[in-house]
Amino acid sequence: MFDSNGCQLGCDCYKPCSRVSVSSQEECVASFDECGPRVRRLHKKVCIAHGDPHYHTFDGPVHDYQGTGTYIMCQRKMASCLTLQDFLVVGFHQSLSNPAVSYLMWMELHVFLPSGTTKVKVGQALQVWVNGNPFSGTNMPAGISSIDLSTGKVDTTFGVTIHFDGHHEGNITITSPYHNCVEGICGDADGNPNDEWINKQKRNCRRLPANRREWCFGNSWHYGRVTGPVQTKDKVKLTCNRANSRKFRGMKYCGALGNTRGPFRPCLMQKRAAGRKFYSSCMYDACAYQKNIKKVKKLTCAILEAFVNMCGSKLVRPSWRNYTGCRCPGELVWTNCGRKCTRTCRKPRISCGFKCVKRCQCPRSAPYQQGTSCLTQAKCKSLNLWP
């Protein structure tokens, strides 16, 4: 039996969503054709920054922006999205050994609350600061649901997550309420890849000549006081000599990103366009440092790592490290039969089950992972990280 609105008798179709408990990763949807409101997972979009740096925006296009200083990666739009929690994510670019390019060195999340602003910064070697003070792992700040000191991941209570790997790769994840309600270098997440060149002043930089397009867009998102030179021209055109170009197109460098017979095949069959973009970024970074082959190997492996993170473990074969010759990051070591979960100083006794997996993990001599470092129990205690 149903009433005039199609609600089955005995159901609670008219229960308001305000009385339904949902997490930051869910939303409530009112429903009259089912037995009450539905709770469903929120659709997510991810912006990835890696290399020197290459921004893969929420809607897909890539920005190669080498300016230095602090930049707005993502923030809530002010005009049309005032019902959403206000936030800001900034990233700091710095040139290292090659002045022609810069790298992402840290990320900082600002959450604007009536009680004040919460600031969480994740920097090199996964150092974390909350409102300017080192974070100990206790007393979670307002607006933040969790901070993982071992990975550099920060989750908010409103559906925004930032992740910085402690080196030069970072990403921002937003849930569906923020789609078309954000702006910054990462774009607006409106589903339209053709409007990713609109800068802070609402100018469409895509129509400019190629030698002015990137700085028109990137410079507009500079944040706060200028601490170094911003980019005044598009990225430097870098070319490899013939021998290096052939080498970097090989499977031990960038070539794996285009090889549909290799370990990335499952992902490339679904996201071939993304593979081409990562390949282009990989070749650019390799040519930038072609005189230092060890540096090239480190950079290309970092890009492959970013591609793996974008694909997800289900779409990449575990053999990719052996196939490409990329060592595990930091102090981690490769094993064909490792634990399914990660033991950290904060969670040293976590149960992992009996089934083993191929992965990078800490050796038995220092089994507790902190980012890409491996610590002993004594070291964890000396850092006040032991429970």
Secondary structure, DSSP 8 states (H G I E B T S, - for coil): -B-TTS-BTT--TT--GGGS---TTEEEE--SSSSS-EEEE--EEEEEEETTTEEE-TTS-EEE----EEEEEEEE-SSS-TTS--EEEEEEEE--S-TT--EEEEEEEEEEETTEEEEEEE-GGG-EEETTEE--S-S--TTEEEEETTTTEEEESSSEEEEE-SSS-EEEEEEGGGTTSEESTT---SS-GGGTTB-TTS-BGGGS-HHHHHHHHHHTTB-SS--S----SS-------HHHHHHHTSTTTTGGGG-TTSTTHHHHHH-HHHHHHHHHHHHHHHHHTTT-HHHHHHHHHHHHHHHHHHH-GGGS-TTHHHHHT---STT-EEEEEE-SS---SSSTT----S--EEEEE--TTS-EEETTEEE-HHHHHHTT---
